[in-house]
Amino acid sequence: MRIGTRKSAMALAQTDEIARQLVRASPGLAVEIVRFETTGDIDQTGKLLPHGGKGGAFVGQIRAAMLSGELQAAMHSLKDMPGNEDTPGLVIGATLSRDPPSDALVLRPGLSLEDFRRARGKGFRIGTNAVRRAAYARRLFPEAEIIHYRGAADTRVRKLDNAELQRLPDGGAVGPADALIMARSGLERVGLAGRIAYEFSVREMLPAVGQGIVAVECSARDFATRQTLSLIDDPIAHACADAEREVLWVLNGHCNSPIAGHAEIRGADMSITASVLDHAGSRIIETSRSGAADRPRELGRAVGLELLAKGAAEIIERSRPD
C-alpha cells in the first residue's frame, strides 16, 4: 500500500503511526510512504487563500495522485480537509483515535506565563495563521497584537526561539513573535510538548473541526484498500468527524471563516458545540446540541442550521474574499 503524505515532521510522524497500525492489524502488508512537497509547504510566506485554501495548499496534489492511481491512500490532518466541498471518487477510509483536540500557548524563552497573563497580552505579539485562533486570541488577550505566522509546527517554534521575522507576501515582515497558539497534538507529534506553557480548555478556545484527528483517504472504488483501512478505523473518532464536518458543510465555510466545532461521545450519546466568530473576536455565535451517537451527521446538520438561524451566514459572508 502506497500512502501519500506531506514532508513535514508532523505529517511524517502521523503517517508512520498509520503504517505501524496497518502492519500490526494486517501482518505481511507492505507499506510505502510517498512524500509530497505541497504548495502550502513550498510557500511559507503567503496566506493559504491564493492556493485554494488549506484544501488546495495541502491536500490537492496528494488527492490528484490518488485519483490517478499512483497512491492507494493518503494521510491528512482532518482539520486541513475542506468541509464545504467533496472530491468525487474519494472517501475517508479510516480515522485514527483522536489525539487531544485542544490548542496550546507556546512562549518565547525568557517570557513567563505569569508576566504574559498579567499584561493581558499588552506589548506582546501572538503569532498564528489560523483565523479561528486569531479571533479567539483577540477575545482572550485584547491588548495583544496578533500577527500572521506560517510554517510547520517545528519550524514555527524554531522561528519563535530565534526571534525571526515572519516574511509577508508583500515583501514586508512582522514580528518577532513573543507567543504562538498551536495545536497541542501537533506539538506532541514533533516532540515539543514540553514547550506548552498553557493549554486552553475547549470552552476557552473551541477547536477547529477535526482537530486532533488523523484521516486516511482512499478511492471509493478500491474496496480492498477500504477493507484494510477499516481494520484501523476508530468508530468514535469517525462519528465525531462526521458530525463536525457536517456543520462545515451546512455553513459552506471556507478557509477564511473562523468556524469551530467539537463533538464528544459518552455511551450512546453525542454532544457537539460549534461556533462562528468574526475576525475581531467581538461577536461570537455558538450553539450546542446532544443526540444519538449513531446519527452524527443528523446532529451536525441540526447544529449548522441553528447557527445559520442565529445569523452565522452574515459573518461567514463578510469574511469571504472577493
Secondary structure, 3 states (H helix, E strand, C coil): CEEEEECCHHHHHHHHHHHHHHHHHCCCCCCEEEEECCHHHHCCCCCCHHHCHHHHHHHHHHHHHHHCCCCCEEEEEHHHCCCCCCCCCEEEEEECCCCCCCEEEEECCCCCHHHHHHCCCCCCEEEECCHHHHHHHHHHCCCCEEEECCCCHHHHHHHHHCCCCEECCCCCEECCCCEEEEEHHHHHHCCCHHHEEEECCCCCCCCCCCCCCEEEEEECCCHHHHHHHHHHCCHHHHHHHHHHHHHHHHHCCCCCCCEEEEEEEECCEEEEEEEEECCCCCCEEEEEEEEECCCHHHHHHHHHHHHHHCCHHHHHHHHCCC
